[in-house]
C-alpha cells in the first residue's frame, strides 16, 4: 500500500531496494530508515516539502544540527553514507533532478559545522528592513555591512568612524586580541552605509554628545550586540528563513560564498581575521562548487 506522504514513500521504497537488490540485513535497513526519517523531519522543520527541494545547504545544515546536538562522528558519517545512497537512487529514478550530496563531505575532527544561508536567503534577509523609516536605513546598512565584510558582531558594534575608509572602499575593524585587519567593502554595502551616515546618524545625535561609534540606537548611544541579534532574528522571520540565524551565521555565509565563487582560502582567512588557517578550513566542505561548475561547463563529456 502506497504511503500518502511522497517523502515517506521514497524512504519505504529505498528500504525495499536495499532488501531486494542489495540483500542488506533487516537491522541495517531499519538503521537507514531511522536516519532518513530523522532527516525528513528536520527538513520539514526547515520548510522543505519534497526531496527535490533538498540542496547541499539543507544537507550541511542538517549535519551542523546533528553535530551541535552532540551526535558522534560515526553517527554523522553513517547519515552521510545513507543520504548518498538514498539520493543516488532518487536520481536514478528521476525523483530529483540533481544530487545534493555531490559536494558534501564529512569534516575531519569533531568541530561543529557552521549553519550557512544560501545566497537567495541572504538576499531576502537583506531586504527585510523598512527603508522608508530612519531605523530601517540603519538596519539595512548593518545587515549589508555584516555580509559584505564578514565581521563579528562585536567588531560591528565597536566599529568607529575612524575605522571607516570609504574613500578607498575599506573598513579596518579591531578583532580578537585587539588585532586590526583591513577588509574591502562592496558597493551595495557602502551605498547603504553612506546613506545612513549622511541622513540618519546626524539626526540620532541631534542635541546629544558626539559618538565615535558608527552604529547608534535611537537615543544616539552605541548599539549593543543584543540589538543586532534581535534585528537578525526578526529579519530571518520576516524573510521566512526557518534556520536558526545569528550574526555568526552571516559571517559563515560570507566565507562560504566567497569560497564557492573561487576565493583563495588564504584570502578568506585574512578577511575573517583567523590566526590559524585550520580554523578557516571548516568552510572548504562547500568550496568545490566552483570547480564542479567549471568542469560541467567545459568538459566535452561532463
C-alpha positions as CSV (number, residue, x, y, z in Angstrom):
1,X,0.0,0.0,0.0
2,X,1.4,3.4,-1.0
3,X,2.1,6.0,1.6
4,X,0.2,9.3,1.2
5,X,3.4,11.2,2.0
6,X,5.7,11.0,-1.0
7,X,8.8,11.7,1.2
8,X,8.0,8.8,3.4
9,X,7.1,6.6,0.4
10,X,10.5,7.3,-1.0
11,X,12.1,6.1,2.3
12,X,10.0,2.9,2.1
13,X,11.0,2.3,-1.5
14,X,14.6,2.8,-0.6
15,X,14.3,0.1,2.2
16,X,12.8,-2.3,-0.3
17,X,15.6,-1.6,-2.8
18,X,18.2,-2.3,-0.1
19,X,16.4,-5.5,0.9
20,X,15.8,-6.9,-2.6
21,X,18.6,-5.5,-4.7
22,X,21.4,-5.4,-2.2
23,X,20.4,-8.1,0.2
24,X,21.1,-6.0,3.3
25,X,20.1,-7.2,6.8
26,X,16.9,-6.0,8.4
27,X,18.9,-4.3,11.1
28,X,20.9,-2.3,8.6
29,X,17.7,-1.3,6.7
30,X,16.0,-0.2,9.9
31,X,19.0,1.8,10.8
32,X,19.0,3.5,7.4
33,X,15.2,4.1,7.6
34,X,15.6,5.7,11.0
35,X,18.4,8.0,9.7
36,X,16.3,9.0,6.7
37,X,13.2,9.6,8.8
38,X,15.2,11.8,11.2
39,X,16.5,13.7,8.1
40,X,13.0,14.1,6.7
41,X,11.6,15.5,10.0
42,X,14.5,18.0,10.1
43,X,14.0,19.1,6.5
44,X,10.2,19.6,7.1
45,X,11.0,21.8,10.1
46,X,13.1,23.9,7.7
47,X,10.2,24.3,5.3
48,X,11.2,21.6,2.9
49,X,8.2,19.7,1.4
50,X,9.8,17.3,-1.1
51,X,13.2,15.6,-1.7
52,X,13.5,17.7,-4.8
53,X,13.8,20.8,-2.6
54,X,16.8,19.5,-0.7
55,X,20.0,21.1,-1.7
56,X,23.6,21.0,-0.3
57,X,22.9,23.9,2.1
58,X,20.0,21.9,3.6
59,X,22.1,18.8,4.0
60,X,25.0,20.8,5.5
61,X,22.7,22.5,8.0
62,X,21.3,19.0,8.9
63,X,24.9,17.9,9.6
64,X,25.5,21.0,11.6
65,X,22.3,20.4,13.6
66,X,23.4,16.8,14.4
67,X,26.9,17.9,15.3
68,X,25.6,20.7,17.6
69,X,23.3,18.1,19.2
70,X,26.4,16.2,20.2
71,X,26.0,13.3,17.8
72,X,29.2,11.3,17.3
73,X,31.3,11.5,14.2
74,X,30.4,7.8,13.4
75,X,26.7,8.7,13.5
76,X,27.1,11.7,11.2
77,X,29.3,9.6,8.8
78,X,26.6,6.9,8.7
79,X,24.0,9.6,8.0
80,X,26.1,11.0,5.1
81,X,26.6,7.5,3.7
82,X,22.9,6.8,4.0
83,X,21.9,10.0,2.3
84,X,24.4,9.5,-0.5
85,X,22.9,6.1,-1.4
86,X,19.3,7.4,-1.0
87,X,19.7,10.5,-3.2
88,X,21.6,8.4,-5.8
89,X,18.6,6.1,-6.0
90,X,16.2,9.1,-6.3
91,X,18.3,10.5,-9.1
92,X,18.3,7.2,-11.0
93,X,14.6,7.0,-10.6
94,X,14.2,10.7,-11.7
95,X,12.5,11.7,-8.5
96,X,15.1,14.5,-8.2
97,X,17.0,16.5,-10.9
98,X,20.4,16.7,-9.2
99,X,22.2,15.0,-6.3
100,X,22.7,17.4,-3.3
101,X,25.3,15.1,-1.8
102,X,27.9,15.6,-4.6
103,X,29.7,18.4,-2.7
104,X,29.1,17.2,0.8
105,X,32.0,15.8,2.8
106,X,32.2,14.8,6.5
107,X,34.6,17.3,8.1
108,X,37.6,15.9,10.0
109,X,37.6,16.1,13.7
110,X,34.7,17.0,16.0
111,X,34.4,20.7,15.2
112,X,30.9,22.0,14.8
113,X,29.8,22.7,11.3
114,X,28.6,26.3,10.8
115,X,25.0,27.0,9.8
116,X,25.0,28.6,6.4
117,X,22.5,30.6,4.4
118,X,22.1,30.3,0.7
119,X,22.7,33.4,-1.4
120,X,18.9,33.7,-2.0
121,X,18.3,33.6,1.7
122,X,20.9,36.2,2.3
123,X,19.3,38.5,-0.3
124,X,15.9,38.0,1.3
125,X,17.3,38.8,4.7
126,X,19.0,42.0,3.5
127,X,15.7,43.3,2.1
128,X,13.7,42.9,5.3
129,X,14.3,46.4,6.9
130,X,11.7,49.1,6.0
131,X,14.0,51.6,4.5
132,X,11.2,54.2,4.4
133,X,12.0,54.6,8.0
134,X,15.1,56.0,9.6
135,X,16.0,53.0,11.7
136,X,15.2,50.8,8.6
137,X,18.0,52.6,6.8
138,X,20.3,51.9,9.7
139,X,19.3,48.3,9.9
140,X,19.8,47.8,6.2
141,X,23.3,49.3,6.5
142,X,24.0,46.9,9.4
143,X,23.0,43.8,7.5
144,X,24.7,44.8,4.3
145,X,27.9,45.6,6.2
146,X,27.9,42.3,8.1
147,X,27.5,40.3,4.9
148,X,29.9,42.5,2.9
149,X,32.7,42.2,5.4
150,X,32.1,39.0,7.5
151,X,32.8,41.0,10.7
152,X,32.0,39.5,14.1
153,X,29.0,41.2,15.8
154,X,31.4,42.7,18.5
155,X,33.5,44.2,15.7
156,X,30.5,45.8,14.1
157,X,29.2,47.3,17.4
158,X,32.6,48.6,18.2
159,X,33.3,49.9,14.7
160,X,34.3,53.6,14.9
161,X,34.2,56.4,12.4
162,X,38.0,56.4,12.3
163,X,38.0,52.8,11.1
164,X,36.0,53.6,8.0
165,X,38.0,54.4,4.9
166,X,35.1,54.7,2.5
167,X,37.0,56.9,0.0
168,X,39.1,53.8,-0.8
169,X,36.2,51.3,-0.1
170,X,37.8,49.7,3.0
171,X,37.0,49.2,6.7
172,X,39.5,48.4,9.4
173,X,37.9,46.7,12.4
174,X,39.6,45.5,15.5
175,X,39.2,41.8,16.1
176,X,40.2,39.4,18.8
177,X,43.3,40.4,20.7
178,X,42.7,43.9,19.5
179,X,44.2,43.0,16.2
180,X,43.4,45.2,13.2
181,X,42.7,43.9,9.7
182,X,41.7,45.6,6.5
183,X,38.5,44.4,4.7
184,X,37.2,45.7,1.4
185,X,33.5,46.8,1.4
186,X,31.3,46.2,-1.6
187,X,29.5,48.9,-3.5
188,X,26.0,47.9,-2.2
189,X,27.1,47.9,1.4
190,X,29.0,51.2,1.0
191,X,25.9,52.9,-0.5
192,X,23.7,51.9,2.4
193,X,26.4,52.8,4.9
194,X,26.9,56.3,3.4
195,X,23.1,56.8,3.3
196,X,22.9,56.0,7.0
197,X,25.9,58.2,7.9
198,X,24.7,61.1,5.9
199,X,20.9,61.1,6.6
200,X,20.1,59.2,9.7
201,X,23.1,59.2,12.1
202,X,23.3,63.0,12.3
203,X,19.6,63.0,13.5
204,X,20.4,60.4,16.1
205,X,23.0,62.7,17.6
206,X,20.8,65.9,17.5
207,X,21.2,67.7,20.8
208,X,23.4,64.9,22.1
209,X,27.1,64.5,22.6
210,X,29.0,63.2,19.6
211,X,29.8,59.5,19.5
212,X,32.8,57.8,17.8
213,X,30.8,54.6,17.1
214,X,29.3,54.1,13.6
215,X,26.1,52.4,14.6
216,X,23.9,54.0,17.2
217,X,20.5,53.3,18.7
218,X,17.5,55.6,18.7
219,X,18.9,57.5,21.6
220,X,22.3,58.2,20.0
221,X,24.2,55.6,22.0
222,X,26.4,52.8,20.9
223,X,24.3,49.9,19.6
224,X,24.5,46.7,21.6
225,X,25.2,43.1,20.4
226,X,21.8,42.1,21.7
227,X,20.2,44.7,19.4
228,X,22.0,43.2,16.4
229,X,20.9,39.7,17.4
230,X,17.3,40.8,17.7
231,X,17.5,42.5,14.3
232,X,18.7,39.4,12.6
233,X,16.2,37.1,14.4
234,X,13.4,39.4,13.3
235,X,14.8,39.7,9.8
236,X,15.0,35.9,9.5
237,X,11.4,35.6,10.5
238,X,10.3,38.3,8.0
239,X,12.3,36.6,5.3
240,X,10.6,33.2,6.1
241,X,14.0,31.6,6.9
242,X,13.4,28.7,9.1
243,X,17.1,28.1,10.0
244,X,18.5,29.3,13.3
245,X,20.1,32.5,12.1
246,X,22.6,34.5,14.2
247,X,25.1,37.2,13.4
248,X,27.7,34.5,13.1
249,X,25.5,32.7,10.5
250,X,26.0,35.8,8.3
251,X,29.8,35.5,8.9
252,X,29.8,31.8,8.0
253,X,27.7,32.6,4.9
254,X,30.2,35.3,3.9
255,X,33.1,32.9,4.0
256,X,31.3,30.0,2.3
257,X,30.0,32.2,-0.6
258,X,33.5,33.6,-1.2
259,X,35.0,30.1,-1.4
260,X,32.2,28.9,-3.7
261,X,32.9,31.8,-6.1
262,X,36.6,30.9,-6.3
263,X,38.3,32.9,-3.5
264,X,41.6,31.6,-2.2
265,X,41.5,30.1,1.3
266,X,44.3,32.3,2.5
267,X,42.4,35.4,1.4
268,X,39.3,34.3,3.3
269,X,41.5,33.6,6.3
270,X,42.8,37.2,6.2
271,X,39.3,38.6,5.7
272,X,37.9,36.7,8.7
273,X,40.9,37.5,10.9
274,X,41.8,33.9,11.7
275,X,45.3,33.5,13.0
276,X,45.3,29.8,12.0
277,X,44.2,28.6,8.6
278,X,42.9,25.4,10.1
279,X,40.1,27.5,11.6
280,X,39.2,28.6,8.1
281,X,39.3,25.2,6.6
282,X,36.0,24.2,8.1
283,X,34.4,26.2,5.2
284,X,36.1,24.1,2.4
285,X,33.3,21.5,2.6
286,X,31.4,23.5,0.0
287,X,34.3,25.3,-1.7
288,X,34.5,22.7,-4.5
289,X,31.2,24.1,-6.0
290,X,33.1,26.4,-8.4
291,X,35.4,23.5,-9.5
292,X,32.4,21.3,-10.3
293,X,30.6,24.1,-12.1
294,X,33.7,24.8,-14.3
295,X,34.1,21.1,-15.0
296,X,30.5,20.7,-16.1
297,X,30.6,23.7,-18.3
298,X,33.9,23.0,-20.0
299,X,34.5,19.2,-20.2
300,X,33.1,17.8,-23.5
301,X,31.7,14.7,-21.8
302,X,30.8,16.1,-18.4
